[in-house]
Amino acid sequence: MKLIIQIPCYNEAKTLEIALNDLPKRIEGIDQIEYLIINDGSKDATVEVARRWGVNYVVNFKRNKGLAYGFMAGIDACLRNGADIIVNTDADNQYAGEDIEKLVRPILEGKTDIVIGERPIDETKHFSPVKKKLQHLGSWVVRKASNSDIPDAPSGFRAFSRDAAMRLNVTNEYTYTLETIIQAGRVKIAQTSVPIRTNEELRPSRLFKSIPSYIKKSVVTILRAYIMYSPLKTFSILSMIPFAAGLAIGIRFLVLFFTGSGNGHTQSLILCAILIMMGFMTFVIGLQADLIAKNRKLLEDIQYHVRHIDYDKLPDARPQTRPDKAADEEEK
């Protein structure tokens, strides 16, 4: 059983060694632990610090591509290097390395495929009251959108089984945390959470630049992911708004017409027709989106099987080239 711990990095030279030193070297039930960093276009000595510390793999990008892209690149490299379990953590040492054992234990016991660390948000001192409430609200929305019971959706401290990692797809450029939970919930990948600890803040969050920006990007990410996996339901609900309004206006016109007061209300009849047509067309869009979603599901199934063939074709599922070299070749 092989565990690879991946860390997305962007100018993390000052904190990376602290985070690496906190990672476990042995876990009961794990035969081999390796370490991987995703250098997302860092301009400082992040890579030098990682290599000096002794990380096994470096996925290297010449320019910053964002957290979501870096996360998926790390997952790809971990799978190509034979990981049975992948743990994602942060380079700012936000999460306690000892709690990685808590993350992987449910996967080792065969109880689930994804485990997400639940931070003690209300007890975290460097979280402002507004940020705490936003974290709780965002997690509640994600739970509703994903049909899951994950209490801390924005947490980046999580573990994936090999099978679950092969099924992951992230389409937004902001963050992987929200979309992967919604995807797992909608395609019924087993996921759970475990309580974890957090360390003192070493630097301000780069993802949470401002409250309005965080809200805007999070809402867009959740809506896009939900519509992607439940298009017919979404557009059916949206279609009911103009359809119901048009129906109400139409009933009003009929009542006035049959009581002899219909003259002069032609505009209402026109508005009624327009609103009902809008509702019908929105529903038709939902049907089309649902067909596209079914096609995407077939493509995801094909992708899953292709990944199995691709990642497992070499002995011990290990590539002939280093992950960082392969990543550099993709940039050209």
C-alpha positions as CSV (number, residue, x, y, z in Angstrom):
1,M,0.0,0.0,0.0
2,K,1.6,3.2,-1.2
3,L,0.7,6.7,0.0
4,I,1.8,9.9,-1.8
5,I,1.3,13.2,-0.1
6,Q,1.0,16.1,-2.5
7,I,1.4,19.8,-1.8
8,P,0.5,22.6,-4.2
9,C,3.0,25.4,-3.9
10,Y,3.3,28.9,-5.1
11,N,6.1,30.9,-3.7
12,E,6.2,28.8,-0.5
13,A,10.0,28.8,0.2
14,K,9.5,30.3,3.7
15,T,6.9,27.8,4.9
16,L,7.4,24.7,2.8
17,E,10.1,23.1,5.0
18,I,8.0,23.6,8.1
19,A,5.1,21.8,6.4
20,L,7.3,19.0,5.1
21,N,8.9,18.4,8.5
22,D,5.4,18.0,10.0
23,L,4.4,15.2,7.6
24,P,4.4,11.6,8.9
25,K,7.2,9.2,7.9
26,R,5.3,6.0,8.9
27,I,1.7,5.0,9.2
28,E,0.3,1.6,10.2
29,G,-1.1,-0.2,7.2
30,I,1.0,1.9,4.7
31,D,4.0,0.2,3.3
32,Q,5.5,3.2,1.5
33,I,5.1,7.0,1.9
34,E,6.4,9.4,-0.8
35,Y,6.1,13.2,-1.2
36,L,5.2,15.3,-4.2
37,I,5.0,19.1,-4.7
38,I,3.3,21.0,-7.5
39,N,5.4,24.1,-8.2
40,D,2.8,26.4,-9.7
41,G,5.1,28.9,-11.3
42,S,6.9,29.9,-8.1
43,K,9.5,32.8,-8.4
44,D,11.3,32.0,-5.2
45,A,13.3,29.0,-4.0
46,T,10.4,26.7,-3.5
47,V,11.8,23.9,-5.7
48,E,15.2,24.2,-4.2
49,V,13.8,23.8,-0.7
50,A,11.7,20.8,-1.7
51,R,14.6,19.0,-3.4
52,R,17.0,19.8,-0.5
53,W,14.4,18.3,1.9
54,G,14.2,15.2,-0.2
55,V,10.7,15.2,-1.9
56,N,10.3,12.3,-4.3
57,Y,8.6,14.2,-7.1
58,V,8.3,17.7,-8.4
59,V,5.6,18.7,-10.9
60,N,6.9,21.9,-12.4
61,F,5.0,24.7,-14.2
62,K,6.8,27.7,-15.8
63,R,3.9,30.0,-15.0
64,N,1.1,30.1,-12.4
65,K,-1.9,28.1,-13.5
66,G,-4.0,28.2,-10.4
67,L,-4.9,25.9,-7.5
68,A,-7.4,23.8,-9.4
69,Y,-5.1,23.0,-12.3
70,G,-2.2,22.3,-10.0
71,F,-4.3,20.0,-7.9
72,M,-5.3,17.9,-10.9
73,A,-1.7,17.8,-12.2
74,G,-0.6,16.5,-8.9
75,I,-3.3,13.8,-8.9
76,D,-2.1,12.7,-12.4
77,A,1.5,12.5,-11.2
78,C,0.6,10.6,-8.1
79,L,-1.4,8.0,-10.0
80,R,1.4,7.6,-12.6
81,N,3.8,6.9,-9.7
82,G,1.6,4.1,-8.3
83,A,-0.2,5.8,-5.4
84,D,-2.9,3.7,-3.8
85,I,-3.9,6.6,-1.6
86,I,-3.3,10.3,-2.3
87,V,-3.4,13.0,0.4
88,N,-3.6,16.7,-0.4
89,T,-2.3,19.2,2.1
90,D,-1.2,22.9,2.1
91,A,2.3,24.3,2.0
92,D,1.6,26.9,4.7
93,N,1.3,24.1,7.4
94,Q,-2.3,25.0,8.1
95,Y,-3.1,21.3,8.8
96,A,-1.5,19.1,11.4
97,G,0.6,16.4,9.7
98,E,-0.1,13.8,12.3
99,D,-3.8,13.9,11.3
100,I,-3.0,12.4,7.9
101,E,-3.3,9.0,9.7
102,K,-6.9,10.0,10.5
103,L,-7.6,10.8,6.9
104,V,-6.3,7.6,5.4
105,R,-7.7,5.2,8.1
106,P,-11.2,5.0,6.7
107,I,-9.8,4.3,3.2
108,L,-7.5,1.6,4.5
109,E,-10.5,0.0,6.3
110,G,-12.5,0.1,3.1
111,K,-15.2,2.3,4.4
112,T,-15.0,5.1,1.9
113,D,-13.1,6.5,-1.1
114,I,-12.7,10.2,-0.1
115,V,-12.0,11.6,3.3
116,I,-12.1,15.4,4.0
117,G,-10.7,17.0,7.1
118,E,-13.2,18.9,9.2
119,R,-11.4,21.9,10.8
120,P,-12.5,23.4,14.1
121,I,-13.7,26.6,12.4
122,D,-15.4,28.2,15.4
123,E,-12.2,27.6,17.5
124,T,-9.8,28.9,14.8
125,K,-8.4,32.2,16.2
126,H,-7.2,33.7,12.9
127,F,-10.6,33.3,11.2
128,S,-12.7,36.4,11.5
129,P,-16.3,36.1,12.6
130,V,-17.5,36.9,9.1
131,K,-15.2,34.3,7.6
132,K,-16.4,31.6,10.0
133,K,-20.0,32.3,9.1
134,L,-19.2,32.3,5.4
135,Q,-17.4,28.9,5.8
136,H,-20.5,27.4,7.5
137,L,-22.9,28.9,5.0
138,G,-20.8,27.7,2.0
139,S,-20.5,24.2,3.5
140,W,-24.3,24.1,4.0
141,V,-24.9,25.1,0.4
142,V,-22.5,22.5,-0.9
143,R,-24.2,19.8,1.3
144,K,-27.5,20.7,-0.3
145,A,-26.0,20.7,-3.8
146,S,-24.1,17.5,-3.4
147,N,-26.5,15.4,-1.3
148,S,-23.7,14.9,1.1
149,D,-23.0,15.5,4.8
150,I,-19.5,17.1,4.6
151,P,-19.4,19.8,7.3
152,D,-16.3,21.6,6.0
153,A,-16.4,21.9,2.2
154,P,-13.6,24.4,1.7
155,S,-11.1,22.2,3.5
156,G,-8.2,21.3,1.3
157,F,-6.9,18.6,3.7
158,R,-8.3,15.4,2.1
159,A,-7.4,11.9,1.1
160,F,-8.5,10.0,-2.0
161,S,-8.4,6.3,-2.9
162,R,-6.8,5.4,-6.2
163,D,-10.2,4.6,-7.7
164,A,-11.8,7.9,-6.6
165,A,-8.8,9.9,-7.9
166,M,-9.2,8.3,-11.3
167,R,-12.8,9.6,-11.4
168,L,-12.0,13.2,-10.5
169,N,-12.7,16.0,-12.9
170,V,-12.2,19.7,-12.1
171,T,-13.5,22.2,-14.7
172,N,-13.3,25.5,-12.8
173,E,-10.0,27.5,-12.4
174,Y,-10.6,28.8,-8.9
175,T,-10.5,25.8,-6.5
176,Y,-11.0,22.0,-6.5
177,T,-12.5,21.8,-3.0
178,L,-16.2,22.6,-3.8
179,E,-16.5,21.0,-7.2
180,T,-15.0,17.7,-6.2
181,I,-17.5,17.3,-3.3
182,I,-20.5,18.1,-5.6
183,Q,-19.1,15.7,-8.2
184,A,-18.6,12.9,-5.7
185,G,-22.0,13.4,-4.2
186,R,-23.8,13.4,-7.6
187,V,-22.0,10.4,-9.0
188,K,-22.2,8.6,-5.7
189,I,-18.6,8.2,-4.8
190,A,-18.4,7.3,-1.1
191,Q,-17.1,10.3,1.0
192,T,-16.9,11.2,4.6
193,S,-15.1,13.6,7.0
194,V,-13.0,13.3,10.1
195,P,-12.2,16.0,12.7
196,I,-8.7,17.4,12.4
197,R,-6.5,20.1,14.0
198,T,-5.1,23.2,12.5
199,N,-1.8,25.0,13.3
200,E,-1.1,28.6,13.8
201,E,-1.3,30.8,10.7
202,L,2.1,31.3,9.1
203,R,0.8,33.6,6.3
204,P,-2.5,35.1,5.1
205,S,-4.7,32.9,2.8
206,R,-4.1,33.6,-0.9
207,L,-7.3,32.1,-1.9
208,F,-9.4,34.3,0.4
209,K,-8.3,37.7,-0.9
210,S,-11.5,39.6,0.0
211,I,-14.9,38.6,1.2
212,P,-16.8,39.9,-2.0
213,S,-14.3,38.1,-4.2
214,Y,-14.6,34.8,-2.2
215,I,-18.4,34.9,-2.2
216,K,-18.6,35.6,-6.0
217,K,-16.1,32.9,-7.0
218,S,-17.6,30.3,-4.6
219,V,-21.2,31.0,-5.7
220,V,-20.2,30.7,-9.4
221,T,-18.3,27.5,-8.7
222,I,-21.2,25.9,-6.8
223,L,-23.8,26.9,-9.4
224,R,-21.7,25.7,-12.3
225,A,-21.0,22.3,-10.6
226,Y,-24.6,21.9,-9.6
227,I,-26.0,22.7,-13.1
228,M,-23.4,20.4,-14.6
229,Y,-24.7,17.4,-12.7
230,S,-28.4,18.3,-12.3
231,P,-29.3,20.4,-15.4
232,L,-32.9,19.1,-15.9
233,K,-33.9,19.9,-12.3
234,T,-32.2,23.3,-12.4
235,F,-33.8,24.4,-15.6
236,S,-37.1,22.9,-14.7
237,I,-37.2,25.1,-11.6
238,L,-36.1,28.1,-13.6
239,S,-38.8,27.5,-16.2
240,M,-41.5,27.5,-13.6
241,I,-41.0,31.2,-12.8
242,P,-41.9,32.7,-16.1
243,F,-44.5,29.9,-16.8
244,A,-46.3,30.5,-13.5
245,A,-46.3,34.2,-14.0
246,G,-47.6,33.8,-17.5
247,L,-50.3,31.4,-16.4
248,A,-51.4,33.8,-13.6
249,I,-51.7,36.7,-16.1
250,G,-53.6,34.4,-18.5
251,I,-56.1,33.3,-15.9
252,R,-56.6,36.9,-14.9
253,F,-57.3,37.8,-18.5
254,L,-59.8,35.0,-18.9
255,V,-61.6,36.0,-15.7
256,L,-61.8,39.6,-17.0
257,F,-62.9,38.4,-20.5
258,F,-65.7,36.2,-19.3
259,T,-67.0,38.8,-16.9
260,G,-67.2,41.3,-19.7
261,S,-64.2,43.4,-18.8
262,G,-61.7,41.9,-21.2
263,N,-61.5,45.0,-23.5
264,G,-58.2,46.9,-23.3
265,H,-56.3,44.0,-21.8
266,T,-54.7,42.8,-25.0
267,Q,-51.2,43.6,-23.5
268,S,-51.8,41.2,-20.7
269,L,-52.6,38.4,-23.3
270,I,-49.4,39.2,-25.2
271,L,-47.3,39.2,-22.0
272,C,-48.9,35.9,-20.9
273,A,-47.9,34.3,-24.2
274,I,-44.4,35.6,-24.0
275,L,-43.9,34.4,-20.4
276,I,-45.3,30.9,-21.1
277,M,-43.1,30.6,-24.2
278,M,-40.1,31.7,-22.1
279,G,-40.9,29.0,-19.5
280,F,-41.3,26.4,-22.2
281,M,-38.0,27.3,-23.9
282,T,-36.2,27.2,-20.6
283,F,-37.5,23.7,-20.0
284,V,-36.4,22.7,-23.5
285,I,-32.9,24.0,-22.7
286,G,-33.0,21.8,-19.6
287,L,-33.8,18.8,-21.7
288,Q,-30.9,19.6,-24.0
289,A,-28.6,20.1,-21.1
290,D,-29.7,16.8,-19.6
291,L,-28.9,15.0,-22.8
292,I,-25.4,16.7,-22.8
293,A,-25.0,15.6,-19.1
294,K,-25.8,12.0,-20.0
295,N,-23.2,12.2,-22.8
296,R,-20.7,13.7,-20.4
297,K,-21.3,10.8,-18.0
298,L,-20.5,8.4,-20.8
299,L,-17.4,10.3,-21.6
300,E,-16.4,10.3,-17.9
301,D,-16.8,6.5,-17.8
302,I,-14.7,6.2,-20.9
303,Q,-12.1,8.5,-19.3
304,Y,-12.1,6.4,-16.2
305,H,-11.3,3.2,-18.1
306,V,-8.7,5.0,-20.3
307,R,-7.0,6.3,-17.1
308,H,-6.9,2.7,-15.8
309,I,-5.2,1.6,-19.0
310,D,-2.9,4.6,-19.0
311,Y,-1.8,4.6,-15.3
312,D,-1.5,0.8,-14.9
313,K,0.2,-0.1,-18.2
314,L,3.8,0.2,-16.8
315,P,5.3,-2.1,-14.1
316,D,4.2,-0.9,-10.7
317,A,2.3,1.9,-12.5
318,R,5.5,4.0,-12.6
319,P,6.4,6.2,-15.6
320,Q,9.6,6.2,-17.5
321,T,10.1,10.0,-17.1
322,R,10.1,12.2,-14.1
323,P,6.8,14.1,-13.3
324,D,8.5,17.4,-13.5
325,K,10.0,16.7,-16.9
326,A,6.7,15.5,-18.2
327,A,5.0,18.6,-16.9
328,D,7.6,20.8,-18.6
329,E,7.0,19.1,-21.9
330,E,3.3,19.9,-21.6
331,E,4.1,23.6,-21.4
332,K,5.9,23.7,-24.7
